[in-house]
Amino acid sequence: MTSLRSRLQHRLNPLHVYCRLRSLGLAHRPALMVSSCWERVLYRRILS
């Protein structure tokens, strides 16, 4: 059984966010910018 932290870590991973944005139709550059901001601003703080 995987832990909640492990599942959140996967779902909130910047690469996962990038892939979901791309699958929703967002172009490469904007998706990259959003996911890199996501990593810098939120991801490191949430899961550190």
LUMDREN-24551 format. One line per field, with one value per atom (N, C-alpha, C): residue number from 1; y negated, z, x; atom name. Coordinates in nm, 4 decimals. Example, Ala and Ser with C-alpha at 12.3 -4.5 7.8 and 13.67 -1.06 7.14 Angstrom:
BEGIN
nr	1  1  1  2  2  2
v	0.5690  0.4500  0.3300  0.2250  0.1060  -0.0030
w	0.7800  0.7800  0.7800  0.7080  0.7140  0.7870
u	1.3190  1.2300  1.3200  1.2850  1.3670  1.2900
atom	N  CA  C  N  CA  C
This chain:
BEGIN
nr	1  1  1  2  2  2  3  3  3  4  4  4  5  5  5  6  6  6  7  7  7  8  8  8  9  9  9  10  10  10  11  11  11  12  12  12  13  13  13  14  14  14  15  15  15  16  16  16  17  17  17  18  18  18  19  19  19  20  20  20  21  21  21  22  22  22  23  23  23  24  24  24  25  25  25  26  26  26  27  27  27  28  28  28  29  29  29  30  30  30  31  31  31  32  32  32  33  33  33  34  34  34  35  35  35  36  36  36  37  37  37  38  38  38  39  39  39  40  40  40  41  41  41  42  42  42  43  43  43  44  44  44  45  45  45  46  46  46  47  47  47  48  48  48
v	0.1184  0.0000  -0.1248  -0.2140  -0.3359  -0.4399  -0.5181  -0.6205  -0.7416  -0.8180  -0.9398  -1.0338  -1.0437  -1.1305  -1.0883  -0.9594  -0.9079  -0.9411  -0.9243  -0.9564  -1.1060  -1.1880  -1.3332  -1.3751  -1.3138  -1.3465  -1.3182  -1.2106  -1.1789  -1.2778  -1.3021  -1.3899  -1.5349  -1.5782  -1.7178  -1.7391  -1.6323  -1.6399  -1.7356  -1.8254  -1.9217  -1.8564  -1.7427  -1.6744  -1.6223  -1.5718  -1.5256  -1.6436  -1.7547  -1.8757  -1.9189  -1.9182  -1.9549  -1.8627  -1.7331  -1.6369  -1.6562  -1.6835  -1.7054  -1.8329  -1.9373  -2.0609  -2.0392  -1.9621  -1.9320  -1.8498  -1.7544  -1.6703  -1.7505  -1.8614  -1.9490  -2.0459  -2.0431  -2.1240  -2.2488  -2.2677  -2.3841  -2.3636  -2.4672  -2.4590  -2.4321  -2.3898  -2.3507  -2.4606  -2.5776  -2.6850  -2.7285  -2.7569  -2.7944  -2.6830  -2.5582  -2.4453  -2.4338  -2.4562  -2.4520  -2.5637  -2.6821  -2.7951  -2.7708  -2.7202  -2.6933  -2.5857  -2.4778  -2.3684  -2.4082  -2.4911  -2.5345  -2.6323  -2.7185  -2.8056  -2.7227  -2.6229  -2.5313  -2.4682  -2.4235  -2.3596  -2.4579  -2.5755  -2.6729  -2.7280  -2.7594  -2.8303  -2.7362  -2.6271  -2.5445  -2.4064  -2.3336  -2.1928  -2.1722  -2.2497  -2.2341  -2.2664  -2.3587  -2.3971  -2.2959  -2.2412  -2.1463  -2.0156  -1.9654  -1.8323  -1.8328  -1.9423  -1.9443  -1.9174
w	0.0000  0.0000  0.0000  -0.0913  -0.0983  -0.0018  0.0500  0.1464  0.0754  0.1504  0.0967  0.0473  0.1239  0.0843  -0.0506  -0.0703  -0.1955  -0.3134  -0.2932  -0.4004  -0.4308  -0.3266  -0.3477  -0.4172  -0.3760  -0.4362  -0.5862  -0.6264  -0.7687  -0.8410  -0.7860  -0.8516  -0.8595  -0.7601  -0.7559  -0.8175  -0.8665  -0.9304  -1.0511  -1.0644  -1.1745  -1.3130  -1.3323  -1.4611  -1.4852  -1.3825  -1.3936  -1.4265  -1.3603  -1.3874  -1.5323  -1.5795  -1.7185  -1.8158  -1.7912  -1.8804  -1.8819  -1.7657  -1.7601  -1.8359  -1.8226  -1.8955  -2.0457  -2.0885  -2.2311  -2.2815  -2.2016  -2.2449  -2.2506  -2.1768  -2.1823  -2.2999  -2.3750  -2.4956  -2.4834  -2.3711  -2.3538  -2.4339  -2.4972  -2.5762  -2.4866  -2.5490  -2.4754  -2.3837  -2.4382  -2.3613  -2.2394  -2.2553  -2.1374  -2.0334  -2.0787  -1.9849  -1.9096  -1.9779  -1.9151  -1.8126  -1.8466  -1.7547  -1.6296  -1.6475  -1.5332  -1.4446  -1.5046  -1.4233  -1.3533  -1.4153  -1.3476  -1.2342  -1.2535  -1.1439  -1.0327  -1.0709  -0.9730  -0.8869  -0.9508  -0.8765  -0.7811  -0.8310  -0.7486  -0.6346  -0.6620  -0.5640  -0.4673  -0.5163  -0.4298  -0.3990  -0.4982  -0.4796  -0.3730  -0.3778  -0.2803  -0.1389  -0.1253  0.0072  0.0594  -0.0271  0.0146  0.0618  -0.0142  0.0136  0.0742  0.1312  0.1948  0.3431
u	0.0847  0.0000  0.0892  0.0602  0.1399  0.0850  0.1728  0.1317  0.0712  -0.0009  -0.0603  0.0484  0.1568  0.2682  0.3256  0.3401  0.3945  0.3025  0.1722  0.0763  0.0760  0.0796  0.0833  0.2126  0.3221  0.4509  0.4480  0.3833  0.3733  0.2823  0.1651  0.0676  0.1135  0.1884  0.2319  0.3694  0.4295  0.5602  0.5531  0.6500  0.6468  0.6400  0.7049  0.6966  0.5552  0.4921  0.3536  0.2615  0.2824  0.2030  0.2222  0.3472  0.3770  0.3023  0.3100  0.2436  0.0929  0.0335  -0.1115  -0.1487  -0.0683  -0.0963  -0.0865  0.0132  0.0290  -0.0893  -0.1343  -0.2475  -0.3775  -0.3821  -0.4993  -0.4938  -0.3824  -0.3722  -0.2871  -0.2214  -0.1357  -0.0070  0.0409  0.1629  0.2843  0.3940  0.5150  0.5665  0.5893  0.6525  0.5695  0.4395  0.3603  0.3527  0.3405  0.3360  0.4678  0.5779  0.7094  0.7236  0.6771  0.6862  0.6010  0.4807  0.3926  0.4528  0.5016  0.5553  0.6849  0.7670  0.8899  0.8580  0.7589  0.7147  0.6532  0.5762  0.5164  0.6250  0.7324  0.8408  0.9079  0.9415  1.0141  0.9300  0.8050  0.7226  0.6519  0.5941  0.5101  0.5653  0.6084  0.6438  0.7505  0.8550  0.9637  0.9176  0.8254  0.7741  0.6739  0.5931  0.4894  0.5535  0.6486  0.7014  0.8407  0.8817  1.0142  1.0036
atom	N  CA  C  N  CA  C  N  CA  C  N  CA  C  N  CA  C  N  CA  C  N  CA  C  N  CA  C  N  CA  C  N  CA  C  N  CA  C  N  CA  C  N  CA  C  N  CA  C  N  CA  C  N  CA  C  N  CA  C  N  CA  C  N  CA  C  N  CA  C  N  CA  C  N  CA  C  N  CA  C  N  CA  C  N  CA  C  N  CA  C  N  CA  C  N  CA  C  N  CA  C  N  CA  C  N  CA  C  N  CA  C  N  CA  C  N  CA  C  N  CA  C  N  CA  C  N  CA  C  N  CA  C  N  CA  C  N  CA  C  N  CA  C  N  CA  C  N  CA  C  N  CA  C  N  CA  C  N  CA  C  N  CA  C  N  CA  C
